[in-house]
Every structure is written in C-alpha cells, then in structure tokens.
C-alpha cells in the first residue's frame, strides 16, 4: 500500500513539475554567445584579426593538412572555410563576399 501511495504521489509530482517546460530564455546565436564568453580576452594581442573560437568549426581548419593526416579540399570545403574565416574576424566591417561565393558556385556548376 505504501508503494502504491509513493508511486502515485511521484506521478502527481511529475505532472505538476516545471522541469519539462520550454526555456524562457531565447537561444542566442553561437557567435554572439561566444563573444559574451570571450569578452574578457585581450583581443589586442591577436595580430591576425581572427578569433577562430568565435565560430562553429565545420571545416576543421585547425586540423586541416597536418603532416600525419593530409587531406584534400573541394569547392564546398573551401566555401565553408571562407565563411568561417570571415565570421571569425574581429573587424565588424569584414563581411562575407557572397557575390564571390555565388560566382564560384556558378562556375563550378557550369564546369560539370
């Protein structure tokens, strides 16, 4: 009898618990979140102007072409890498030249 009472009270608690509610905070963009986490980093010491940790690394540029595991690139890898480099720039004026990317994609499709 005690077990049934315990299980039923546990089920009632689960029904009224708020653990399954959606987050009340709107998720931020990854770069904005990383900027807020890296706000105490002294960016004056970064002489390349790029902070690659600001973006999600899908092109894996830090691991690309190491001596133990040489890799080949293709057009889509190049476009992803170019996008990551532009988004990791600390200069807000440095924008992605989408016209250049569209031109590259168009040329690639015409060659096939």
C-alpha positions in Angstrom: 0.0 0.0 0.0 2.8 2.4 0.8 4.5 1.6 -2.5 1.3 2.5 -4.4 0.9 5.7 -2.5 4.6 6.6 -3.2 4.3 5.9 -6.9 1.0 7.8 -7.2 2.5 10.8 -5.4 5.6 10.7 -7.6 3.4 10.6 -10.7 1.4 13.6 -9.4 4.7 15.5 -8.7 5.9 14.8 -12.3 2.7 16.2 -13.7 3.0 19.5 -11.9 6.8 19.8 -12.1 8.1 22.5 -14.4 11.2 20.6 -15.5 9.8 19.9 -18.9 8.7 23.4 -19.7 10.5 25.2 -22.6 13.3 27.6 -21.8 12.1 31.2 -21.1 15.4 32.5 -22.5 15.6 32.9 -26.3 18.7 31.0 -27.6 21.4 33.3 -28.9 23.4 32.9 -32.0 26.6 30.9 -31.4 28.9 33.8 -32.3 27.1 36.2 -30.0 27.3 33.7 -27.2 31.0 33.1 -27.8 31.6 36.9 -27.9 29.9 37.3 -24.5 32.0 34.4 -23.1 35.2 35.8 -24.6 34.6 39.4 -23.6 37.5 39.4 -21.1 40.0 38.1 -23.6 42.5 40.8 -24.6 41.9 41.0 -28.3 44.7 43.5 -28.8 47.2 40.6 -28.6 45.5 38.9 -31.6 47.6 40.1 -34.5 45.8 38.1 -37.2 42.4 39.8 -36.5 40.7 36.4 -36.4 39.4 34.6 -33.4 38.5 31.1 -34.8 36.9 30.1 -31.5 34.0 32.5 -32.2 32.5 30.2 -34.9 31.5 26.6 -35.1 34.3 24.8 -36.9 32.7 22.6 -39.6 35.7 23.0 -42.0 38.1 21.9 -39.2 40.8 24.4 -40.4 42.9 23.8 -37.3 43.2 20.1 -38.2 43.5 20.6 -41.9 46.6 19.3 -43.7 48.6 18.2 -40.7 51.6 16.1 -41.6 50.2 12.9 -40.2 46.8 13.1 -41.9 47.0 15.1 -45.2 43.6 16.0 -46.6 42.1 17.2 -49.8 39.8 20.1 -50.2 36.9 20.7 -52.6 34.7 23.6 -53.5 32.3 23.1 -50.7 35.1 22.8 -48.1 36.6 26.0 -49.5 33.3 27.9 -49.2 32.8 26.6 -45.6 36.3 27.6 -44.7 35.9 31.0 -46.3 32.7 31.6 -44.4 34.3 30.5 -41.1 37.3 32.8 -41.6 35.1 35.8 -42.4 32.7 35.1 -39.4 35.7 34.7 -37.1 37.0 38.2 -37.9 37.1 40.7 -35.1 36.5 43.5 -37.5 32.8 44.1 -37.9 33.3 45.7 -41.3 34.8 42.4 -42.7 31.8 40.8 -44.3 31.4 37.7 -46.4 31.6 38.4 -50.1 28.6 36.4 -51.0 28.8 37.6 -54.6 32.2 35.9 -54.8 30.8 32.7 -53.4 27.8 32.7 -55.8 30.2 33.3 -58.6 32.4 30.3 -57.5 29.4 28.0 -57.2 28.1 29.1 -60.6 31.4 28.4 -62.2 31.6 25.0 -60.6 28.2 24.0 -61.8 29.0 25.2 -65.4 32.2 23.1 -65.4 30.2 19.9 -64.6 
